[in-house]
Amino acid sequence: MEMQELLDKLVEYSCHIFEKNLGGIYLHGSIAMGCFNPMKSDLDILVVVENTITDLQKKKFMDVIVALNDNAPAKGIEMSLVRSEYCKNFVYPTPFDLHFSNMHLNWYKSNPNEYIEKMNGTDHDLAAHFVITKNRGIVLYGKSISDVFGEISSEAYLDSIKSDIIESQDEVIDNPIYIILNLCRVLAYVQDKLVLSKKEGGEWGIKNINGKYQGLIKEALICYTSDQNMILNHSLALEYCKYMKNKIGLKE
């Protein structure tokens, strides 16, 4: 399925399920920031509703998301459904009514009723998603971004992006491209208040980070924008993570 067809179907089914309760559907992440790689990027979506939705609506919507996910790029869809009140009057960590990513697919397929009951709560990541949406997001359907999303404090955004790199030394061996570039974009915000994609973060890192690590960042960037896998120097990668966390202000 072509990307535009997938997105059109998402809008069509969402309108049918939520009707007037649907406030908007927004793209964020790499696809909104111009660095989407179908081999390595997920499809990041925020769905905003005006009021609480029913469990039956959640079930219908999840069935749509799972069906579309089968036709999505390799890493699949990552979707959060949030109420408009928390978009306009931001709360941190942010409440959500429904969430989906590939890592939850088996849970939904094996026990959809439990999933519908338990897949809600609060999510620190939504602060970062909202900031990206406000800065670079794309409206697929509904109200303008400025009408839906209020101010997110710098403190909440920084805490959100920092929380994504706390375990970087444990994760860099298995997920080097993401961690190496993500550390760059977090430091770019800490030092220069820049809201960047992973690609832009890597480009910033090449210009601004200790030359000892430039080869590591360059290789991560090449692999991120192509279909190559990264051959990692483990000791250098672990040293880089420690160095970057110290620069960011995350002490050991």
Residue pairs with C-beta under 8 A, 6 or more apart in sequence:
1 9
1 68
1 71
3 43
3 73
6 43
6 68
6 71
6 72
7 27
7 140
9 64
9 68
10 25
10 45
10 64
10 65
10 68
10 140
11 25
11 140
11 141
13 61
13 64
14 22
14 25
14 47
14 61
14 64
14 141
15 22
15 141
17 57
17 60
17 61
17 64
18 49
18 53
18 57
18 61
20 50
21 49
21 50
21 51
21 53
22 47
22 48
22 49
22 50
22 141
22 142
23 48
23 49
23 50
23 84
23 142
23 143
23 148
24 47
24 48
24 139
24 140
24 141
24 142
24 143
24 148
25 45
25 46
25 47
25 48
25 139
25 140
25 141
25 142
26 45
26 46
26 47
26 48
26 133
26 137
26 138
26 139
26 140
26 145
26 148
27 43
27 44
27 45
27 137
27 138
27 140
28 44
28 45
28 46
28 129
28 132
28 133
28 136
28 137
28 138
29 41
29 42
29 43
29 44
29 78
29 129
29 132
30 36
30 37
30 41
30 44
30 197
30 198
30 199
31 41
31 43
31 44
31 138
32 44
32 132
32 133
32 136
32 137
32 138
33 132
33 136
33 197
33 199
33 200
34 197
35 41
35 197
35 198
35 199
35 200
35 224
35 225
37 224
37 225
37 226
38 73
38 74
39 73
39 74
39 227
40 74
40 75
40 177
40 224
41 73
41 75
42 73
42 75
42 76
42 77
42 78
42 101
42 102
43 72
43 73
43 75
43 76
43 77
43 78
44 78
44 129
45 77
45 78
45 79
45 80
45 140
46 79
46 80
46 81
46 82
46 129
46 130
46 133
46 137
47 79
47 80
47 81
47 82
48 81
48 82
48 83
48 84
48 87
48 142
48 143
48 148
49 81
49 82
49 83
49 84
49 97
50 83
50 84
51 83
52 83
52 97
53 61
53 81
53 97
53 98
55 116
55 117
58 97
58 98
58 116
59 112
59 116
61 81
61 98
62 98
62 100
62 108
62 112
62 115
62 116
65 77
65 79
65 100
66 100
66 105
66 108
66 109
68 77
69 76
69 77
69 100
69 102
69 105
75 102
76 101
76 102
76 105
77 100
77 101
77 102
78 100
78 101
78 102
79 98
79 99
79 100
79 101
80 96
80 98
80 99
80 123
80 126
80 129
81 96
81 97
81 98
81 99
82 94
82 95
82 96
82 97
82 126
83 95
83 97
84 148
86 94
86 95
87 130
87 148
87 149
87 150
88 148
88 149
88 150
89 150
90 127
90 130
90 150
90 151
90 152
90 153
90 156
92 124
92 127
92 152
92 153
92 156
92 159
92 160
93 122
93 123
93 124
93 126
93 127
94 122
94 123
94 124
94 126
94 127
94 130
95 120
95 121
95 122
96 120
96 121
96 122
96 123
96 126
97 120
98 119
98 120
99 119
99 120
99 123
100 108
100 119
104 115
104 119
107 114
107 115
108 115
124 159
124 160
124 163
125 160
125 163
125 164
126 160
127 152
127 156
127 157
127 159
127 160
128 157
128 160
128 161
128 164
130 149
130 152
131 152
131 157
131 160
131 195
132 195
133 145
133 149
134 145
134 146
134 149
134 152
135 195
136 195
136 197
137 145
139 145
142 148
154 193
157 189
157 195
158 189
158 190
161 185
161 186
161 189
162 186
162 248
162 249
162 250
164 182
164 186
165 179
165 182
165 183
165 186
165 244
165 245
165 248
165 250
166 250
168 179
168 182
168 183
168 241
168 244
168 245
169 238
169 241
169 242
169 245
171 178
171 179
172 179
172 180
172 232
172 237
172 238
172 240
172 241
173 232
173 234
173 237
176 220
176 230
176 232
176 237
177 220
177 223
177 224
177 230
178 198
179 241
180 202
180 216
180 217
180 220
180 237
180 240
181 198
181 199
181 201
181 202
181 205
181 217
181 220
181 221
181 224
182 198
182 201
183 201
183 205
183 240
183 241
183 244
183 245
183 248
184 196
184 198
184 201
184 202
184 204
184 205
184 209
184 217
184 244
185 194
185 196
185 197
185 198
185 200
185 201
185 202
185 204
186 201
186 244
186 248
187 205
187 208
187 209
187 244
187 247
187 248
188 194
188 196
188 200
188 201
188 204
188 205
188 208
189 195
189 196
190 247
190 248
190 249
191 208
192 204
194 200
194 204
196 204
198 224
199 221
199 224
199 225
202 217
202 218
202 220
202 221
202 224
203 221
205 213
205 214
205 217
206 214
206 217
206 218
206 221
209 217
209 244
210 243
213 236
213 240
213 243
216 233
216 236
216 237
216 240
219 230
219 231
220 230
222 228
223 229
223 230
242 252
245 251
245 252
246 252
